[in-house]
Amino acid sequence: MSVRDSGSTAARFEQRRSRLTCQAFRMLGASGEAEDAVQDTWMRLSRTEIDSIRNLDGWLTTTLSRICLDVLRARRIDDRHPLGPGAPDPFPRGCDRFR
């Protein structure tokens, strides 16, 4: 991937970032983990030949979902994030339009 291509890839990803962040937050319930999952999705996309992806939105949604599921599995295993009463993270700004 050339430098010009990576800029185009970044722009295409940034157009979808808020939707991905909201999706990750709905799955994980924690805004910090959601941001980390979105960043991990970007890292995977940046290492992929974007021209080989037929449906970028589908690829991003699938990749992000798998990352979130891995986070949830790890959470269950190491029990650092107990699932009980407590104050949830604030809902990320702009996510209400993706409900």
FITORNU-29663 format. One record per residue: residue in one letter; residue number from 1; x, y, z of N, C-alpha, C, CB in turn. Coordinates in nm, 2 decimals. Glycine has a CB too. Example, Ala and Ser with C-alpha at 12.3 -4.5 7.8 and 13.67 -1.06 7.14 Angstrom:
- aa, i, nc1, nc2, nc3, cac1, cac2, cac3, cc1, cc2, cc3, cbc1, cbc2, cbc3
- A, 1, 1.32, -0.57, 0.78, 1.23, -0.45, 0.78, 1.32, -0.33, 0.78, 1.13, -0.45, 0.90
- S, 2, 1.28, -0.22, 0.71, 1.37, -0.11, 0.71, 1.29, 0.00, 0.79, 1.41, -0.06, 0.57
//
This chain:
- aa, i, nc1, nc2, nc3, cac1, cac2, cac3, cc1, cc2, cc3, cbc1, cbc2, cbc3
- M, 1, 0.08, -0.12, 0.00, 0.00, 0.00, 0.00, 0.09, 0.12, 0.00, -0.10, 0.00, 0.12
- S, 2, 0.06, 0.22, -0.09, 0.14, 0.34, -0.10, 0.10, 0.44, 0.00, 0.13, 0.40, -0.24
- V, 3, 0.18, 0.54, 0.02, 0.14, 0.65, 0.12, 0.01, 0.71, 0.08, 0.25, 0.76, 0.12
- R, 4, -0.01, 0.74, -0.05, -0.14, 0.79, -0.09, -0.26, 0.70, -0.06, -0.13, 0.82, -0.24
- D, 5, -0.24, 0.57, -0.08, -0.34, 0.48, -0.05, -0.37, 0.48, 0.10, -0.30, 0.34, -0.10
- S, 6, -0.27, 0.48, 0.18, -0.30, 0.48, 0.33, -0.38, 0.60, 0.37, -0.16, 0.47, 0.40
- G, 7, -0.35, 0.72, 0.31, -0.43, 0.84, 0.34, -0.58, 0.82, 0.30, -0.38, 0.96, 0.27
- S, 8, -0.60, 0.76, 0.19, -0.74, 0.73, 0.14, -0.80, 0.63, 0.24, -0.74, 0.68, 0.00
- T, 9, -0.73, 0.53, 0.28, -0.78, 0.43, 0.37, -0.82, 0.50, 0.50, -0.68, 0.32, 0.39
- A, 10, -0.73, 0.58, 0.55, -0.76, 0.65, 0.68, -0.89, 0.74, 0.67, -0.64, 0.74, 0.72
- A, 11, -0.90, 0.81, 0.56, -1.02, 0.89, 0.54, -1.15, 0.81, 0.53, -1.01, 0.97, 0.41
- R, 12, -1.14, 0.69, 0.46, -1.26, 0.61, 0.46, -1.29, 0.55, 0.59, -1.23, 0.49, 0.36
- F, 13, -1.19, 0.52, 0.67, -1.21, 0.46, 0.81, -1.27, 0.57, 0.90, -1.08, 0.41, 0.87
- E, 14, -1.22, 0.69, 0.89, -1.26, 0.80, 0.98, -1.41, 0.83, 0.95, -1.18, 0.92, 0.95
- Q, 15, -1.46, 0.82, 0.83, -1.60, 0.84, 0.80, -1.69, 0.74, 0.87, -1.62, 0.82, 0.65
- R, 16, -1.63, 0.63, 0.91, -1.71, 0.52, 0.98, -1.68, 0.51, 1.13, -1.68, 0.39, 0.91
- R, 17, -1.58, 0.59, 1.18, -1.54, 0.57, 1.31, -1.65, 0.59, 1.42, -1.43, 0.67, 1.34
- S, 18, -1.73, 0.69, 1.41, -1.84, 0.71, 1.51, -1.94, 0.59, 1.51, -1.91, 0.84, 1.48
- R, 19, -1.97, 0.54, 1.40, -2.06, 0.42, 1.39, -2.00, 0.30, 1.46, -2.10, 0.39, 1.25
- L, 20, -1.87, 0.28, 1.43, -1.80, 0.17, 1.49, -1.78, 0.19, 1.64, -1.66, 0.16, 1.43
- T, 21, -1.76, 0.31, 1.69, -1.74, 0.33, 1.83, -1.87, 0.30, 1.90, -1.70, 0.48, 1.86
- C, 22, -1.98, 0.34, 1.84, -2.11, 0.32, 1.90, -2.14, 0.17, 1.91, -2.22, 0.39, 1.83
- Q, 23, -2.11, 0.10, 1.80, -2.13, -0.04, 1.80, -2.05, -0.11, 1.91, -2.09, -0.10, 1.66
- A, 24, -1.92, -0.07, 1.92, -1.84, -0.14, 2.02, -1.89, -0.10, 2.16, -1.69, -0.09, 2.00
- F, 25, -1.93, 0.02, 2.18, -1.98, 0.05, 2.31, -2.11, -0.03, 2.35, -2.02, 0.20, 2.32
- R, 26, -2.20, -0.05, 2.25, -2.31, -0.13, 2.28, -2.28, -0.27, 2.31, -2.41, -0.13, 2.16
- M, 27, -2.17, -0.32, 2.26, -2.12, -0.46, 2.29, -2.05, -0.47, 2.42, -2.04, -0.51, 2.18
- L, 28, -1.97, -0.37, 2.45, -1.88, -0.38, 2.56, -1.93, -0.30, 2.69, -1.74, -0.33, 2.52
- G, 29, -2.00, -0.19, 2.66, -2.05, -0.12, 2.78, -1.95, -0.03, 2.84, -2.11, -0.21, 2.88
- A, 30, -1.83, -0.01, 2.78, -1.73, 0.07, 2.84, -1.66, 0.15, 2.73, -1.62, -0.02, 2.91
- S, 31, -1.67, 0.28, 2.74, -1.62, 0.37, 2.63, -1.47, 0.35, 2.61, -1.65, 0.51, 2.66
- G, 32, -1.39, 0.33, 2.71, -1.25, 0.31, 2.69, -1.22, 0.18, 2.61, -1.17, 0.30, 2.82
- E, 33, -1.28, 0.07, 2.65, -1.26, -0.05, 2.57, -1.32, -0.04, 2.43, -1.33, -0.17, 2.65
- A, 34, -1.43, 0.04, 2.41, -1.48, 0.06, 2.28, -1.38, 0.13, 2.19, -1.61, 0.14, 2.29
- E, 35, -1.32, 0.23, 2.25, -1.22, 0.31, 2.17, -1.10, 0.22, 2.13, -1.17, 0.43, 2.25
- D, 36, -1.06, 0.13, 2.23, -0.95, 0.04, 2.20, -0.98, -0.06, 2.09, -0.91, -0.04, 2.33
- A, 37, -1.11, -0.11, 2.09, -1.15, -0.20, 1.99, -1.15, -0.14, 1.85, -1.29, -0.26, 2.03
- V, 38, -1.20, -0.01, 1.85, -1.20, 0.06, 1.72, -1.06, 0.08, 1.67, -1.28, 0.19, 1.74
- Q, 39, -0.97, 0.12, 1.76, -0.83, 0.14, 1.72, -0.77, 0.01, 1.67, -0.75, 0.20, 1.84
- D, 40, -0.80, -0.10, 1.74, -0.75, -0.23, 1.69, -0.80, -0.26, 1.55, -0.78, -0.34, 1.79
- T, 41, -0.93, -0.23, 1.53, -0.99, -0.25, 1.40, -0.91, -0.17, 1.29, -1.14, -0.21, 1.40
- W, 42, -0.88, -0.04, 1.33, -0.80, 0.04, 1.23, -0.67, -0.02, 1.20, -0.79, 0.18, 1.29
- M, 43, -0.60, -0.07, 1.31, -0.47, -0.13, 1.29, -0.48, -0.25, 1.19, -0.41, -0.18, 1.42
- R, 44, -0.58, -0.33, 1.21, -0.60, -0.45, 1.12, -0.63, -0.40, 0.97, -0.71, -0.54, 1.17
- L, 45, -0.71, -0.30, 0.96, -0.74, -0.25, 0.83, -0.62, -0.19, 0.76, -0.85, -0.14, 0.84
- S, 46, -0.53, -0.12, 0.84, -0.41, -0.06, 0.78, -0.31, -0.16, 0.73, -0.35, 0.03, 0.89
- R, 47, -0.32, -0.28, 0.78, -0.23, -0.39, 0.73, -0.30, -0.47, 0.62, -0.19, -0.48, 0.85
- T, 48, -0.42, -0.44, 0.58, -0.49, -0.51, 0.48, -0.49, -0.44, 0.35, -0.63, -0.54, 0.53
- E, 49, -0.49, -0.51, 0.24, -0.50, -0.45, 0.11, -0.65, -0.42, 0.09, -0.45, -0.55, -0.01
- I, 50, -0.68, -0.29, 0.10, -0.82, -0.24, 0.10, -0.89, -0.27, -0.03, -0.82, -0.10, 0.14
- D, 51, -0.81, -0.27, -0.14, -0.87, -0.30, -0.27, -0.93, -0.44, -0.28, -0.77, -0.28, -0.38
- S, 52, -0.88, -0.53, -0.19, -0.93, -0.67, -0.20, -1.06, -0.68, -0.11, -0.83, -0.76, -0.14
- I, 53, -1.10, -0.58, -0.05, -1.23, -0.58, 0.04, -1.34, -0.53, -0.05, -1.21, -0.49, 0.17
- R, 54, -1.44, -0.62, -0.07, -1.56, -0.59, -0.15, -1.65, -0.50, -0.08, -1.63, -0.71, -0.20
- N, 55, -1.67, -0.52, 0.05, -1.77, -0.45, 0.13, -1.70, -0.40, 0.26, -1.90, -0.54, 0.17
- L, 56, -1.65, -0.28, 0.25, -1.58, -0.22, 0.36, -1.66, -0.21, 0.49, -1.52, -0.08, 0.32
- D, 57, -1.78, -0.17, 0.48, -1.86, -0.16, 0.60, -1.88, -0.30, 0.67, -2.00, -0.10, 0.57
- G, 58, -1.91, -0.40, 0.58, -1.92, -0.54, 0.64, -1.79, -0.59, 0.70, -1.97, -0.63, 0.52
- W, 59, -1.68, -0.56, 0.63, -1.55, -0.60, 0.68, -1.53, -0.54, 0.82, -1.44, -0.57, 0.59
- L, 60, -1.55, -0.41, 0.83, -1.52, -0.34, 0.95, -1.61, -0.39, 1.06, -1.54, -0.19, 0.93
- T, 61, -1.74, -0.40, 1.03, -1.84, -0.45, 1.13, -1.80, -0.59, 1.18, -1.98, -0.45, 1.08
- T, 62, -1.76, -0.68, 1.09, -1.73, -0.82, 1.13, -1.60, -0.82, 1.21, -1.71, -0.90, 1.01
- T, 63, -1.50, -0.74, 1.17, -1.37, -0.74, 1.24, -1.39, -0.68, 1.38, -1.27, -0.65, 1.16
- L, 64, -1.46, -0.57, 1.39, -1.49, -0.51, 1.52, -1.56, -0.60, 1.61, -1.56, -0.37, 1.50
- S, 65, -1.66, -0.67, 1.56, -1.74, -0.76, 1.64, -1.66, -0.87, 1.70, -1.86, -0.82, 1.56
- R, 66, -1.57, -0.92, 1.62, -1.48, -1.03, 1.66, -1.38, -0.98, 1.77, -1.40, -1.09, 1.54
- I, 67, -1.33, -0.86, 1.75, -1.25, -0.80, 1.86, -1.32, -0.78, 1.99, -1.19, -0.66, 1.81
- C, 68, -1.45, -0.73, 1.98, -1.53, -0.71, 2.10, -1.56, -0.84, 2.17, -1.66, -0.64, 2.06
- L, 69, -1.59, -0.95, 2.09, -1.61, -1.08, 2.15, -1.49, -1.13, 2.22, -1.66, -1.18, 2.04
- D, 70, -1.37, -1.11, 2.16, -1.25, -1.15, 2.23, -1.23, -1.07, 2.36, -1.13, -1.12, 2.14
- V, 71, -1.27, -0.94, 2.37, -1.26, -0.86, 2.49, -1.36, -0.92, 2.59, -1.29, -0.71, 2.46
- L, 72, -1.48, -0.95, 2.55, -1.58, -1.01, 2.64, -1.53, -1.15, 2.70, -1.71, -1.02, 2.57
- R, 73, -1.47, -1.23, 2.61, -1.42, -1.36, 2.66, -1.31, -1.34, 2.76, -1.37, -1.44, 2.54
- A, 74, -1.22, -1.24, 2.73, -1.11, -1.22, 2.83, -1.16, -1.16, 2.96, -1.01, -1.12, 2.76
- R, 75, -1.26, -1.08, 2.95, -1.32, -1.02, 3.07, -1.38, -1.13, 3.16, -1.43, -0.92, 3.03
- R, 76, -1.44, -1.23, 3.10, -1.50, -1.34, 3.17, -1.39, -1.43, 3.23, -1.59, -1.43, 3.08
- I, 77, -1.28, -1.44, 3.16, -1.17, -1.53, 3.21, -1.10, -1.46, 3.33, -1.08, -1.56, 3.10
- D, 78, -1.05, -1.34, 3.31, -0.97, -1.28, 3.42, -1.05, -1.20, 3.52, -0.87, -1.18, 3.35
- D, 79, -1.18, -1.19, 3.50, -1.28, -1.14, 3.60, -1.23, -1.00, 3.65, -1.29, -1.23, 3.71
- R, 80, -1.16, -0.92, 3.57, -1.13, -0.78, 3.61, -1.25, -0.69, 3.61, -1.02, -0.73, 3.52
- H, 81, -1.34, -0.72, 3.52, -1.46, -0.64, 3.51, -1.58, -0.72, 3.55, -1.47, -0.59, 3.36
- P, 82, -1.61, -0.72, 3.68, -1.73, -0.80, 3.72, -1.86, -0.74, 3.66, -1.74, -0.80, 3.87
- L, 83, -1.95, -0.83, 3.63, -2.08, -0.79, 3.57, -2.18, -0.78, 3.68, -2.13, -0.89, 3.46
- G, 84, -2.18, -0.66, 3.74, -2.27, -0.64, 3.85, -2.32, -0.49, 3.85, -2.21, -0.68, 3.98
- P, 85, -2.38, -0.45, 3.96, -2.43, -0.31, 3.96, -2.31, -0.22, 3.97, -2.52, -0.29, 4.09
- G, 86, -2.33, -0.11, 3.92, -2.22, 0.00, 3.91, -2.26, 0.10, 3.81, -2.09, -0.07, 3.88
- A, 87, -2.19, 0.21, 3.82, -2.21, 0.32, 3.72, -2.15, 0.28, 3.59, -2.16, 0.45, 3.78
- P, 88, -2.24, 0.28, 3.49, -2.19, 0.25, 3.35, -2.11, 0.37, 3.30, -2.30, 0.21, 3.26
- D, 89, -2.02, 0.34, 3.20, -1.96, 0.45, 3.13, -2.06, 0.54, 3.06, -1.85, 0.40, 3.03
- P, 90, -2.03, 0.67, 3.05, -2.13, 0.75, 2.97, -2.13, 0.70, 2.83, -2.09, 0.90, 2.98
- F, 91, -2.25, 0.71, 2.77, -2.27, 0.67, 2.63, -2.20, 0.77, 2.54, -2.42, 0.67, 2.59
- P, 92, -2.11, 0.72, 2.45, -2.03, 0.81, 2.37, -2.12, 0.91, 2.29, -1.95, 0.73, 2.27
- R, 93, -2.07, 1.03, 2.28, -2.14, 1.13, 2.21, -2.17, 1.09, 2.06, -2.06, 1.26, 2.21
- G, 94, -2.30, 1.12, 2.02, -2.34, 1.09, 1.88, -2.39, 0.95, 1.86, -2.22, 1.12, 1.79
- C, 95, -2.39, 0.87, 1.96, -2.43, 0.73, 1.94, -2.58, 0.72, 1.93, -2.38, 0.64, 2.05
- D, 96, -2.66, 0.82, 1.98, -2.80, 0.81, 1.97, -2.85, 0.80, 1.83, -2.86, 0.93, 2.05
- R, 97, -2.78, 0.85, 1.74, -2.83, 0.85, 1.60, -2.81, 0.71, 1.53, -2.75, 0.95, 1.51
- F, 98, -2.74, 0.62, 1.60, -2.72, 0.48, 1.55, -2.81, 0.38, 1.62, -2.57, 0.45, 1.56
- R, 99, -2.90, 0.42, 1.70, -2.99, 0.33, 1.77, -3.09, 0.27, 1.68, -3.06, 0.40, 1.89
//
